[in-house]
Amino acid sequence: MLALLLTFVMHLVLGVPYVPTPSRAVEEMIGMVPWRGKETVLDLGAGDARILIAAKKRYPRIRAIGCEIVPTVWLLGMLRCFIARANVSLHLCSVFDEDLHEADVIFLYLMPGLLKRLLPKFQRELRPGTLIVCRTFALPGIRPIRVQKVRGFGGETNLFLYRWTKKSRATSAA
């Protein structure tokens, strides 16, 4: 009971609700990436780590890293990684504390305000060519290279694929 109360309070205070990504959306998000199989993959706001676990199972040689700020949700993710025997690093930290310099692929399902606040961090840390897959909410001011609809809880939602470029960096600074 205390864990549920803590999770609820953290979500209210931080404005980061825990909304699990449906399996179909997980598969579609992973399917949007043109994999080579050795990428460093980050999930910012990883929740229960389901995207990282699924990507790691499909591409065992990737390096899978996630961050989650809500301790009870992070613990759930750690438990899921253990049960799945998935070699996933799941950090208990803010998305702003995660180092993005080595990322080849980033998965995001974050609220629009948080996405906007992340753009300066992307400007500082992302290399050109980094792929970003967003569920539901687009990166503000940046044109996706692909938009795909997927059925989820309560209907369809959009998935957005971006390739970070110098132009992305300039556009997001505006």
Secondary structure by P-SEA (a helix, b strand, c coil): caaaaaaaaaaaaaccccccccaaaaaaaaaacccccccbbbbcccccaaaaaaaaaaccccccccccccaaaaaaaaaaaaaaccbbbbbcccccccccccccbbbbbccaaaaaaaaaaaaacccccbbbbbcccccccccccbbbbbbcccbbbbbbbbbbcaaaaaaaac
